[in-house]
């Protein structure tokens, strides 16, 4: 049950959604405006190393979204 990141084409809102199966994806709407025109965002991931770790999100300002 992965958590996917989406961006709304109507309002630009970036949000995460827990998806139980691929059939549910057609029913996902924007958490801000309720729009159905959404796009799956490629997410960054984090991992721990000896020097510590960092958490990055595909919707973070570092990746061009606000």
CHARMM-style PDB file with segment names, atoms N, HN, CA, C and O in Angstrom:
ATOM      1  N   UNK     1       0.836  -1.175   0.000  1.00  0.00      PROA
ATOM      2  CA  UNK     1       0.000   0.000   0.000  1.00  0.00      PROA
ATOM      3  C   UNK     1       0.883   1.241   0.000  1.00  0.00      PROA
ATOM      4  O   UNK     1       1.148   1.820   1.054  1.00  0.00      PROA
ATOM      5  N   UNK     2       1.327   1.639  -1.153  1.00  0.00      PROA
ATOM      6  HN  UNK     2       1.112   1.169  -2.009  1.00  0.00      PROA
ATOM      7  CA  UNK     2       2.211   2.802  -1.219  1.00  0.00      PROA
ATOM      8  C   UNK     2       1.475   4.130  -1.088  1.00  0.00      PROA
ATOM      9  O   UNK     2       0.279   4.237  -1.359  1.00  0.00      PROA
ATOM     10  N   UNK     3       2.220   5.118  -0.669  1.00  0.00      PROA
ATOM     11  HN  UNK     3       3.192   5.031  -0.449  1.00  0.00      PROA
ATOM     12  CA  UNK     3       1.722   6.492  -0.642  1.00  0.00      PROA
ATOM     13  C   UNK     3       2.299   7.178  -1.879  1.00  0.00      PROA
ATOM     14  O   UNK     3       3.516   7.241  -2.055  1.00  0.00      PROA
ATOM     15  N   UNK     4       1.422   7.684  -2.723  1.00  0.00      PROA
ATOM     16  HN  UNK     4       0.434   7.633  -2.580  1.00  0.00      PROA
ATOM     17  CA  UNK     4       1.838   8.383  -3.932  1.00  0.00      PROA
ATOM     18  C   UNK     4       1.652   9.877  -3.742  1.00  0.00      PROA
ATOM     19  O   UNK     4       0.829  10.321  -2.941  1.00  0.00      PROA
ATOM     20  N   UNK     5       2.425  10.640  -4.487  1.00  0.00      PROA
ATOM     21  HN  UNK     5       3.093  10.280  -5.138  1.00  0.00      PROA
ATOM     22  CA  UNK     5       2.302  12.099  -4.476  1.00  0.00      PROA
ATOM     23  C   UNK     5       1.667  12.528  -5.788  1.00  0.00      PROA
ATOM     24  O   UNK     5       1.975  11.992  -6.853  1.00  0.00      PROA
ATOM     25  N   UNK     6       0.778  13.502  -5.689  1.00  0.00      PROA
ATOM     26  HN  UNK     6       0.528  13.937  -4.824  1.00  0.00      PROA
ATOM     27  CA  UNK     6       0.061  14.013  -6.851  1.00  0.00      PROA
ATOM     28  C   UNK     6       0.105  15.533  -6.860  1.00  0.00      PROA
ATOM     29  O   UNK     6       0.266  16.173  -5.821  1.00  0.00      PROA
ATOM     30  N   UNK     7      -0.039  16.096  -8.046  1.00  0.00      PROA
ATOM     31  HN  UNK     7      -0.169  15.576  -8.891  1.00  0.00      PROA
ATOM     32  CA  UNK     7      -0.152  17.545  -8.197  1.00  0.00      PROA
ATOM     33  C   UNK     7      -1.413  17.826  -8.993  1.00  0.00      PROA
ATOM     34  O   UNK     7      -1.653  17.216 -10.035  1.00  0.00      PROA
ATOM     35  N   UNK     8      -2.217  18.753  -8.493  1.00  0.00      PROA
ATOM     36  HN  UNK     8      -2.023  19.248  -7.646  1.00  0.00      PROA
ATOM     37  CA  UNK     8      -3.467  19.124  -9.149  1.00  0.00      PROA
ATOM     38  C   UNK     8      -3.175  20.081 -10.301  1.00  0.00      PROA
ATOM     39  O   UNK     8      -2.476  21.079 -10.127  1.00  0.00      PROA
ATOM     40  N   UNK     9      -3.710  19.771 -11.472  1.00  0.00      PROA
ATOM     41  HN  UNK     9      -4.278  18.960 -11.613  1.00  0.00      PROA
ATOM     42  CA  UNK     9      -3.537  20.649 -12.633  1.00  0.00      PROA
ATOM     43  C   UNK     9      -4.420  21.888 -12.549  1.00  0.00      PROA
ATOM     44  O   UNK     9      -4.168  22.873 -13.243  1.00  0.00      PROA
ATOM     45  N   UNK    10      -5.462  21.852 -11.701  1.00  0.00      PROA
ATOM     46  HN  UNK    10      -5.667  21.051 -11.137  1.00  0.00      PROA
ATOM     47  CA  UNK    10      -6.361  23.000 -11.564  1.00  0.00      PROA
ATOM     48  C   UNK    10      -5.773  24.078 -10.661  1.00  0.00      PROA
ATOM     49  O   UNK    10      -5.707  25.245 -11.050  1.00  0.00      PROA
ATOM     50  N   UNK    11      -5.344  23.695  -9.456  1.00  0.00      PROA
ATOM     51  HN  UNK    11      -5.398  22.748  -9.140  1.00  0.00      PROA
ATOM     52  CA  UNK    11      -4.909  24.698  -8.482  1.00  0.00      PROA
ATOM     53  C   UNK    11      -3.423  24.621  -8.131  1.00  0.00      PROA
ATOM     54  O   UNK    11      -2.910  25.501  -7.439  1.00  0.00      PROA
ATOM     55  N   UNK    12      -2.727  23.586  -8.595  1.00  0.00      PROA
ATOM     56  HN  UNK    12      -3.143  22.871  -9.157  1.00  0.00      PROA
ATOM     57  CA  UNK    12      -1.299  23.460  -8.315  1.00  0.00      PROA
ATOM     58  C   UNK    12      -0.978  22.831  -6.971  1.00  0.00      PROA
ATOM     59  O   UNK    12       0.194  22.705  -6.613  1.00  0.00      PROA
ATOM     60  N   UNK    13      -1.998  22.435  -6.219  1.00  0.00      PROA
ATOM     61  HN  UNK    13      -2.949  22.538  -6.510  1.00  0.00      PROA
ATOM     62  CA  UNK    13      -1.789  21.810  -4.906  1.00  0.00      PROA
ATOM     63  C   UNK    13      -1.055  20.484  -5.073  1.00  0.00      PROA
ATOM     64  O   UNK    13      -1.350  19.710  -5.982  1.00  0.00      PROA
ATOM     65  N   UNK    14      -0.103  20.234  -4.193  1.00  0.00      PROA
ATOM     66  HN  UNK    14       0.137  20.863  -3.454  1.00  0.00      PROA
ATOM     67  CA  UNK    14       0.629  18.986  -4.179  1.00  0.00      PROA
ATOM     68  C   UNK    14       0.219  18.238  -2.910  1.00  0.00      PROA
ATOM     69  O   UNK    14       0.249  18.803  -1.817  1.00  0.00      PROA
ATOM     70  N   UNK    15      -0.160  16.974  -3.057  1.00  0.00      PROA
ATOM     71  HN  UNK    15      -0.183  16.515  -3.945  1.00  0.00      PROA
ATOM     72  CA  UNK    15      -0.651  16.218  -1.908  1.00  0.00      PROA
ATOM     73  C   UNK    15      -0.273  14.748  -2.034  1.00  0.00      PROA
ATOM     74  O   UNK    15       0.080  14.266  -3.110  1.00  0.00      PROA
ATOM     75  N   UNK    16      -0.357  14.053  -0.914  1.00  0.00      PROA
ATOM     76  HN  UNK    16      -0.644  14.444  -0.039  1.00  0.00      PROA
ATOM     77  CA  UNK    16      -0.058  12.623  -0.867  1.00  0.00      PROA
ATOM     78  C   UNK    16      -1.349  11.846  -0.682  1.00  0.00      PROA
ATOM     79  O   UNK    16      -2.301  12.333  -0.073  1.00  0.00      PROA
ATOM     80  N   UNK    17      -1.369  10.626  -1.217  1.00  0.00      PROA
ATOM     81  HN  UNK    17      -0.595  10.230  -1.712  1.00  0.00      PROA
ATOM     82  CA  UNK    17      -2.554   9.788  -1.112  1.00  0.00      PROA
ATOM     83  C   UNK    17      -2.128   8.331  -0.945  1.00  0.00      PROA
ATOM     84  O   UNK    17      -1.310   7.823  -1.712  1.00  0.00      PROA
ATOM     85  N   UNK    18      -2.683   7.670   0.052  1.00  0.00      PROA
ATOM     86  HN  UNK    18      -3.348   8.082   0.675  1.00  0.00      PROA
ATOM     87  CA  UNK    18      -2.466   6.242   0.245  1.00  0.00      PROA
ATOM     88  C   UNK    18      -3.357   5.507  -0.744  1.00  0.00      PROA
ATOM     89  O   UNK    18      -4.571   5.707  -0.755  1.00  0.00      PROA
ATOM     90  N   UNK    19      -2.761   4.658  -1.574  1.00  0.00      PROA
ATOM     91  HN  UNK    19      -1.775   4.496  -1.565  1.00  0.00      PROA
ATOM     92  CA  UNK    19      -3.509   3.956  -2.612  1.00  0.00      PROA
ATOM     93  C   UNK    19      -3.465   2.455  -2.323  1.00  0.00      PROA
ATOM     94  O   UNK    19      -2.395   1.848  -2.325  1.00  0.00      PROA
ATOM     95  N   UNK    20      -4.627   1.868  -2.078  1.00  0.00      PROA
ATOM     96  HN  UNK    20      -5.496   2.361  -2.077  1.00  0.00      PROA
ATOM     97  CA  UNK    20      -4.707   0.449  -1.767  1.00  0.00      PROA
ATOM     98  C   UNK    20      -4.607  -0.423  -3.015  1.00  0.00      PROA
ATOM     99  O   UNK    20      -4.025  -1.507  -2.968  1.00  0.00      PROA
ATOM    100  N   UNK    21      -5.172   0.044  -4.134  1.00  0.00      PROA
ATOM    101  HN  UNK    21      -5.644   0.925  -4.172  1.00  0.00      PROA
ATOM    102  CA  UNK    21      -5.042  -0.680  -5.401  1.00  0.00      PROA
ATOM    103  C   UNK    21      -5.177   0.298  -6.562  1.00  0.00      PROA
ATOM    104  O   UNK    21      -5.639   1.425  -6.387  1.00  0.00      PROA
ATOM    105  N   UNK    22      -4.773  -0.140  -7.736  1.00  0.00      PROA
ATOM    106  HN  UNK    22      -4.398  -1.056  -7.878  1.00  0.00      PROA
ATOM    107  CA  UNK    22      -4.742   0.766  -8.892  1.00  0.00      PROA
ATOM    108  C   UNK    22      -6.128   1.231  -9.324  1.00  0.00      PROA
ATOM    109  O   UNK    22      -6.240   2.275  -9.967  1.00  0.00      PROA
ATOM    110  N   UNK    23      -7.178   0.499  -8.995  1.00  0.00      PROA
ATOM    111  HN  UNK    23      -7.086  -0.349  -8.473  1.00  0.00      PROA
ATOM    112  CA  UNK    23      -8.537   0.903  -9.365  1.00  0.00      PROA
ATOM    113  C   UNK    23      -8.964   2.161  -8.621  1.00  0.00      PROA
ATOM    114  O   UNK    23      -9.791   2.925  -9.119  1.00  0.00      PROA
ATOM    115  N   UNK    24      -8.408   2.383  -7.432  1.00  0.00      PROA
ATOM    116  HN  UNK    24      -7.736   1.762  -7.027  1.00  0.00      PROA
ATOM    117  CA  UNK    24      -8.753   3.569  -6.637  1.00  0.00      PROA
ATOM    118  C   UNK    24      -8.193   4.852  -7.246  1.00  0.00      PROA
ATOM    119  O   UNK    24      -8.713   5.936  -6.983  1.00  0.00      PROA
ATOM    120  N   UNK    25      -7.148   4.743  -8.050  1.00  0.00      PROA
ATOM    121  HN  UNK    25      -6.726   3.862  -8.263  1.00  0.00      PROA
ATOM    122  CA  UNK    25      -6.488   5.942  -8.580  1.00  0.00      PROA
ATOM    123  C   UNK    25      -7.428   6.816  -9.392  1.00  0.00      PROA
ATOM    124  O   UNK    25      -7.281   8.038  -9.390  1.00  0.00      PROA
ATOM    125  N   UNK    26      -8.376   6.229 -10.076  1.00  0.00      PROA
ATOM    126  HN  UNK    26      -8.495   5.236 -10.078  1.00  0.00      PROA
ATOM    127  CA  UNK    26      -9.302   7.031 -10.894  1.00  0.00      PROA
ATOM    128  C   UNK    26     -10.241   7.878 -10.049  1.00  0.00      PROA
ATOM    129  O   UNK    26     -10.836   8.832 -10.550  1.00  0.00      PROA
ATOM    130  N   UNK    27     -10.379   7.537  -8.769  1.00  0.00      PROA
ATOM    131  HN  UNK    27      -9.895   6.762  -8.363  1.00  0.00      PROA
ATOM    132  CA  UNK    27     -11.287   8.258  -7.881  1.00  0.00      PROA
ATOM    133  C   UNK    27     -10.587   9.317  -7.029  1.00  0.00      PROA
ATOM    134  O   UNK    27     -11.236   9.983  -6.222  1.00  0.00      PROA
ATOM    135  N   UNK    28      -9.286   9.480  -7.196  1.00  0.00      PROA
ATOM    136  HN  UNK    28      -8.760   8.939  -7.852  1.00  0.00      PROA
ATOM    137  CA  UNK    28      -8.546  10.440  -6.380  1.00  0.00      PROA
ATOM    138  C   UNK    28      -8.847  11.860  -6.840  1.00  0.00      PROA
ATOM    139  O   UNK    28      -8.827  12.160  -8.034  1.00  0.00      PROA
ATOM    140  N   UNK    29      -9.125  12.723  -5.877  1.00  0.00      PROA
ATOM    141  HN  UNK    29      -9.141  12.480  -4.907  1.00  0.00      PROA
ATOM    142  CA  UNK    29      -9.368  14.132  -6.169  1.00  0.00      PROA
ATOM    143  C   UNK    29      -8.425  14.987  -5.346  1.00  0.00      PROA
ATOM    144  O   UNK    29      -7.886  14.535  -4.336  1.00  0.00      PROA
ATOM    145  N   UNK    30      -8.229  16.210  -5.774  1.00  0.00      PROA
ATOM    146  HN  UNK    30      -8.667  16.577  -6.595  1.00  0.00      PROA
ATOM    147  CA  UNK    30      -7.360  17.158  -5.077  1.00  0.00      PROA
ATOM    148  C   UNK    30      -7.900  17.413  -3.672  1.00  0.00      PROA
ATOM    149  O   UNK    30      -9.096  17.633  -3.484  1.00  0.00      PROA
ATOM    150  N   UNK    31      -7.007  17.380  -2.698  1.00  0.00      PROA
ATOM    151  HN  UNK    31      -6.035  17.201  -2.850  1.00  0.00      PROA
ATOM    152  CA  UNK    31      -7.410  17.603  -1.310  1.00  0.00      PROA
ATOM    153  C   UNK    31      -7.746  19.070  -1.026  1.00  0.00      PROA
ATOM    154  O   UNK    31      -8.328  19.380   0.013  1.00  0.00      PROA
ATOM    155  N   UNK    32      -7.385  19.968  -1.939  1.00  0.00      PROA
ATOM    156  HN  UNK    32      -6.912  19.716  -2.783  1.00  0.00      PROA
ATOM    157  CA  UNK    32      -7.649  21.395  -1.728  1.00  0.00      PROA
ATOM    158  C   UNK    32      -8.895  21.869  -2.486  1.00  0.00      PROA
ATOM    159  O   UNK    32      -9.785  22.483  -1.896  1.00  0.00      PROA
ATOM    160  N   UNK    33      -8.958  21.585  -3.791  1.00  0.00      PROA
ATOM    161  HN  UNK    33      -8.236  21.086  -4.270  1.00  0.00      PROA
ATOM    162  CA  UNK    33     -10.071  22.107  -4.595  1.00  0.00      PROA
ATOM    163  C   UNK    33     -11.060  21.038  -5.045  1.00  0.00      PROA
ATOM    164  O   UNK    33     -12.123  21.364  -5.574  1.00  0.00      PROA
ATOM    165  N   UNK    34     -10.720  19.760  -4.841  1.00  0.00      PROA
ATOM    166  HN  UNK    34      -9.857  19.496  -4.411  1.00  0.00      PROA
ATOM    167  CA  UNK    34     -11.611  18.683  -5.249  1.00  0.00      PROA
ATOM    168  C   UNK    34     -11.524  18.340  -6.730  1.00  0.00      PROA
ATOM    169  O   UNK    34     -12.300  17.528  -7.233  1.00  0.00      PROA
ATOM    170  N   UNK    35     -10.574  18.962  -7.426  1.00  0.00      PROA
ATOM    171  HN  UNK    35      -9.944  19.622  -7.017  1.00  0.00      PROA
ATOM    172  CA  UNK    35     -10.420  18.715  -8.860  1.00  0.00      PROA
ATOM    173  C   UNK    35      -9.973  17.298  -9.169  1.00  0.00      PROA
ATOM    174  O   UNK    35      -9.289  16.663  -8.367  1.00  0.00      PROA
ATOM    175  N   UNK    36     -10.366  16.805 -10.343  1.00  0.00      PROA
ATOM    176  HN  UNK    36     -10.922  17.322 -10.995  1.00  0.00      PROA
ATOM    177  CA  UNK    36      -9.999  15.450 -10.757  1.00  0.00      PROA
ATOM    178  C   UNK    36      -8.833  15.443 -11.741  1.00  0.00      PROA
ATOM    179  O   UNK    36      -8.344  14.374 -12.108  1.00  0.00      PROA
ATOM    180  N   UNK    37      -8.383  16.612 -12.170  1.00  0.00      PROA
ATOM    181  HN  UNK    37      -8.780  17.480 -11.872  1.00  0.00      PROA
ATOM    182  CA  UNK    37      -7.261  16.684 -13.105  1.00  0.00      PROA
ATOM    183  C   UNK    37      -5.969  16.698 -12.295  1.00  0.00      PROA
ATOM    184  O   UNK    37      -5.434  17.757 -11.968  1.00  0.00      PROA
ATOM    185  N   UNK    38      -5.483  15.508 -11.981  1.00  0.00      PROA
ATOM    186  HN  UNK    38      -5.918  14.647 -12.247  1.00  0.00      PROA
ATOM    187  CA  UNK    38      -4.274  15.377 -11.167  1.00  0.00      PROA
ATOM    188  C   UNK    38      -3.217  14.596 -11.929  1.00  0.00      PROA
ATOM    189  O   UNK    38      -3.517  13.855 -12.865  1.00  0.00      PROA
ATOM    190  N   UNK    39      -1.982  14.778 -11.507  1.00  0.00      PROA
ATOM    191  HN  UNK    39      -1.738  15.380 -10.747  1.00  0.00      PROA
ATOM    192  CA  UNK    39      -0.851  14.116 -12.149  1.00  0.00      PROA
ATOM    193  C   UNK    39       0.022  13.504 -11.059  1.00  0.00      PROA
ATOM    194  O   UNK    39       0.316  14.151 -10.054  1.00  0.00      PROA
ATOM    195  N   UNK    40       0.432  12.263 -11.260  1.00  0.00      PROA
ATOM    196  HN  UNK    40       0.194  11.737 -12.077  1.00  0.00      PROA
ATOM    197  CA  UNK    40       1.313  11.602 -10.301  1.00  0.00      PROA
ATOM    198  C   UNK    40       2.697  12.238 -10.409  1.00  0.00      PROA
ATOM    199  O   UNK    40       3.214  12.440 -11.507  1.00  0.00      PROA
ATOM    200  N   UNK    41       3.286  12.547  -9.266  1.00  0.00      PROA
ATOM    201  HN  UNK    41       2.866  12.383  -8.373  1.00  0.00      PROA
ATOM    202  CA  UNK    41       4.585  13.193  -9.202  1.00  0.00      PROA
ATOM    203  C   UNK    41       5.647  12.140  -8.880  1.00  0.00      PROA
ATOM    204  O   UNK    41       5.425  11.267  -8.041  1.00  0.00      PROA
ATOM    205  N   UNK    42       6.786  12.222  -9.542  1.00  0.00      PROA
ATOM    206  HN  UNK    42       6.966  12.931 -10.224  1.00  0.00      PROA
ATOM    207  CA  UNK    42       7.903  11.336  -9.221  1.00  0.00      PROA
ATOM    208  C   UNK    42       8.505  11.817  -7.912  1.00  0.00      PROA
ATOM    209  O   UNK    42       8.927  12.967  -7.797  1.00  0.00      PROA
ATOM    210  N   UNK    43       8.541  10.939  -6.936  1.00  0.00      PROA
ATOM    211  HN  UNK    43       8.197  10.004  -7.028  1.00  0.00      PROA
ATOM    212  CA  UNK    43       9.002  11.301  -5.598  1.00  0.00      PROA
ATOM    213  C   UNK    43      10.471  10.974  -5.405  1.00  0.00      PROA
ATOM    214  O   UNK    43      11.004  10.025  -5.979  1.00  0.00      PROA
ATOM    215  N   UNK    44      11.099  11.782  -4.590  1.00  0.00      PROA
ATOM    216  HN  UNK    44      10.666  12.553  -4.124  1.00  0.00      PROA
ATOM    217  CA  UNK    44      12.437  11.463  -4.123  1.00  0.00      PROA
ATOM    218  C   UNK    44      12.284  10.518  -2.946  1.00  0.00      PROA
ATOM    219  O   UNK    44      11.191  10.379  -2.397  1.00  0.00      PROA
ATOM    220  N   UNK    45      13.343   9.885  -2.564  1.00  0.00      PROA
ATOM    221  HN  UNK    45      14.230   9.998  -3.010  1.00  0.00      PROA
ATOM    222  CA  UNK    45      13.283   9.031  -1.395  1.00  0.00      PROA
ATOM    223  C   UNK    45      14.469   9.331  -0.506  1.00  0.00      PROA
ATOM    224  O   UNK    45      15.422   9.990  -0.923  1.00  0.00      PROA
ATOM    225  N   UNK    46      14.409   8.854   0.693  1.00  0.00      PROA
ATOM    226  HN  UNK    46      13.635   8.319   1.031  1.00  0.00      PROA
ATOM    227  CA  UNK    46      15.509   9.074   1.616  1.00  0.00      PROA
ATOM    228  C   UNK    46      16.025   7.737   2.109  1.00  0.00      PROA
ATOM    229  O   UNK    46      15.309   6.736   2.114  1.00  0.00      PROA
ATOM    230  N   UNK    47      17.255   7.740   2.513  1.00  0.00      PROA
ATOM    231  HN  UNK    47      17.838   8.553   2.509  1.00  0.00      PROA
ATOM    232  CA  UNK    47      17.837   6.551   3.108  1.00  0.00      PROA
ATOM    233  C   UNK    47      18.835   7.003   4.162  1.00  0.00      PROA
ATOM    234  O   UNK    47      19.379   8.105   4.093  1.00  0.00      PROA
ATOM    235  N   UNK    48      19.060   6.151   5.117  1.00  0.00      PROA
ATOM    236  HN  UNK    48      18.618   5.256   5.173  1.00  0.00      PROA
ATOM    237  CA  UNK    48      19.991   6.485   6.187  1.00  0.00      PROA
ATOM    238  C   UNK    48      21.394   6.052   5.803  1.00  0.00      PROA
ATOM    239  O   UNK    48      21.593   4.978   5.236  1.00  0.00      PROA
ATOM    240  N   UNK    49      22.341   6.881   6.111  1.00  0.00      PROA
ATOM    241  HN  UNK    49      22.179   7.753   6.572  1.00  0.00      PROA
ATOM    242  CA  UNK    49      23.743   6.545   5.891  1.00  0.00      PROA
ATOM    243  C   UNK    49      24.497   6.829   7.181  1.00  0.00      PROA
ATOM    244  O   UNK    49      23.905   7.280   8.161  1.00  0.00      PROA
ATOM    245  N   UNK    50      25.782   6.571   7.183  1.00  0.00      PROA
ATOM    246  HN  UNK    50      26.263   6.205   6.387  1.00  0.00      PROA
ATOM    247  CA  UNK    50      26.556   6.808   8.397  1.00  0.00      PROA
ATOM    248  C   UNK    50      26.495   8.266   8.830  1.00  0.00      PROA
ATOM    249  O   UNK    50      26.496   8.553  10.027  1.00  0.00      PROA
ATOM    250  N   UNK    51      26.441   9.168   7.896  1.00  0.00      PROA
ATOM    251  HN  UNK    51      26.440   8.934   6.923  1.00  0.00      PROA
ATOM    252  CA  UNK    51      26.426  10.588   8.206  1.00  0.00      PROA
ATOM    253  C   UNK    51      25.049  11.107   8.567  1.00  0.00      PROA
ATOM    254  O   UNK    51      24.893  12.306   8.799  1.00  0.00      PROA
ATOM    255  N   UNK    52      24.056  10.255   8.623  1.00  0.00      PROA
ATOM    256  HN  UNK    52      24.183   9.281   8.434  1.00  0.00      PROA
ATOM    257  CA  UNK    52      22.693  10.701   8.898  1.00  0.00      PROA
ATOM    258  C   UNK    52      21.870  10.602   7.640  1.00  0.00      PROA
ATOM    259  O   UNK    52      22.353  10.112   6.619  1.00  0.00      PROA
ATOM    260  N   UNK    53      20.683  11.043   7.693  1.00  0.00      PROA
ATOM    261  HN  UNK    53      20.291  11.441   8.523  1.00  0.00      PROA
ATOM    262  CA  UNK    53      19.804  10.958   6.532  1.00  0.00      PROA
ATOM    263  C   UNK    53      19.022  12.229   6.358  1.00  0.00      PROA
ATOM    264  O   UNK    53      18.976  13.082   7.244  1.00  0.00      PROA
ATOM    265  N   UNK    54      18.420  12.341   5.223  1.00  0.00      PROA
ATOM    266  HN  UNK    54      18.458  11.648   4.503  1.00  0.00      PROA
ATOM    267  CA  UNK    54      17.549  13.484   4.978  1.00  0.00      PROA
ATOM    268  C   UNK    54      16.289  12.981   4.322  1.00  0.00      PROA
ATOM    269  O   UNK    54      16.290  11.939   3.666  1.00  0.00      PROA
ATOM    270  N   UNK    55      15.237  13.706   4.495  1.00  0.00      PROA
ATOM    271  HN  UNK    55      15.236  14.552   5.028  1.00  0.00      PROA
ATOM    272  CA  UNK    55      13.965  13.320   3.911  1.00  0.00      PROA
ATOM    273  C   UNK    55      13.608  14.330   2.834  1.00  0.00      PROA
ATOM    274  O   UNK    55      13.491  15.524   3.111  1.00  0.00      PROA
ATOM    275  N   UNK    56      13.435  13.857   1.615  1.00  0.00      PROA
ATOM    276  HN  UNK    56      13.529  12.887   1.390  1.00  0.00      PROA
ATOM    277  CA  UNK    56      13.048  14.720   0.510  1.00  0.00      PROA
ATOM    278  C   UNK    56      11.710  14.262  -0.027  1.00  0.00      PROA
ATOM    279  O   UNK    56      11.410  13.068  -0.027  1.00  0.00      PROA
ATOM    280  N   UNK    57      10.923  15.182  -0.475  1.00  0.00      PROA
ATOM    281  HN  UNK    57      11.166  16.152  -0.476  1.00  0.00      PROA
ATOM    282  CA  UNK    57       9.619  14.878  -1.040  1.00  0.00      PROA
ATOM    283  C   UNK    57       9.548  15.469  -2.441  1.00  0.00      PROA
ATOM    284  O   UNK    57      10.119  16.532  -2.688  1.00  0.00      PROA
ATOM    285  N   UNK    58       8.865  14.808  -3.355  1.00  0.00      PROA
ATOM    286  HN  UNK    58       8.402  13.945  -3.155  1.00  0.00      PROA
ATOM    287  CA  UNK    58       8.707  15.326  -4.708  1.00  0.00      PROA
ATOM    288  C   UNK    58       7.945  16.641  -4.717  1.00  0.00      PROA
ATOM    289  O   UNK    58       7.980  17.361  -5.714  1.00  0.00      PROA
ATOM    290  N   UNK    59       7.263  16.968  -3.639  1.00  0.00      PROA
ATOM    291  HN  UNK    59       7.234  16.383  -2.829  1.00  0.00      PROA
ATOM    292  CA  UNK    59       6.482  18.201  -3.568  1.00  0.00      PROA
ATOM    293  C   UNK    59       7.201  19.257  -2.740  1.00  0.00      PROA
ATOM    294  O   UNK    59       6.609  20.290  -2.426  1.00  0.00      PROA
ATOM    295  N   UNK    60       8.425  19.034  -2.389  1.00  0.00      PROA
ATOM    296  HN  UNK    60       8.905  18.195  -2.645  1.00  0.00      PROA
ATOM    297  CA  UNK    60       9.147  20.016  -1.594  1.00  0.00      PROA
ATOM    298  C   UNK    60       9.600  21.173  -2.469  1.00  0.00      PROA
ATOM    299  O   UNK    60       9.775  20.998  -3.675  1.00  0.00      PROA
ATOM    300  N   UNK    61       9.796  22.364  -1.882  1.00  0.00      PROA
ATOM    301  HN  UNK    61       9.654  22.506  -0.902  1.00  0.00      PROA
ATOM    302  CA  UNK    61      10.256  23.518  -2.645  1.00  0.00      PROA
ATOM    303  C   UNK    61      11.587  23.257  -3.349  1.00  0.00      PROA
ATOM    304  O   UNK    61      11.883  23.910  -4.350  1.00  0.00      PROA
ATOM    305  N   UNK    62      12.383  22.334  -2.857  1.00  0.00      PROA
ATOM    306  HN  UNK    62      12.143  21.804  -2.044  1.00  0.00      PROA
ATOM    307  CA  UNK    62      13.662  22.031  -3.488  1.00  0.00      PROA
ATOM    308  C   UNK    62      13.480  21.459  -4.884  1.00  0.00      PROA
ATOM    309  O   UNK    62      14.405  21.506  -5.694  1.00  0.00      PROA
ATOM    310  N   UNK    63      12.304  20.919  -5.178  1.00  0.00      PROA
ATOM    311  HN  UNK    63      11.552  20.880  -4.520  1.00  0.00      PROA
ATOM    312  CA  UNK    63      12.057  20.299  -6.457  1.00  0.00      PROA
ATOM    313  C   UNK    63      11.208  21.176  -7.383  1.00  0.00      PROA
ATOM    314  O   UNK    63      10.721  20.697  -8.407  1.00  0.00      PROA
ATOM    315  N   UNK    64      11.030  22.420  -7.043  1.00  0.00      PROA
ATOM    316  HN  UNK    64      11.426  22.809  -6.211  1.00  0.00      PROA
ATOM    317  CA  UNK    64      10.353  23.349  -7.940  1.00  0.00      PROA
ATOM    318  C   UNK    64       8.877  23.573  -7.665  1.00  0.00      PROA
ATOM    319  O   UNK    64       8.244  24.362  -8.365  1.00  0.00      PROA
ATOM    320  N   UNK    65       8.307  22.905  -6.669  1.00  0.00      PROA
ATOM    321  HN  UNK    65       8.822  22.264  -6.100  1.00  0.00      PROA
ATOM    322  CA  UNK    65       6.917  23.124  -6.335  1.00  0.00      PROA
ATOM    323  C   UNK    65       6.846  24.026  -5.123  1.00  0.00      PROA
ATOM    324  O   UNK    65       7.766  24.056  -4.306  1.00  0.00      PROA
ATOM    325  N   UNK    66       5.768  24.753  -5.008  1.00  0.00      PROA
ATOM    326  HN  UNK    66       5.021  24.729  -5.672  1.00  0.00      PROA
ATOM    327  CA  UNK    66       5.619  25.624  -3.837  1.00  0.00      PROA
ATOM    328  C   UNK    66       4.366  25.287  -3.091  1.00  0.00      PROA
ATOM    329  OT1 UNK    66       4.066  25.913  -2.074  1.00  0.00      PROA
TER     330      UNK     66
END
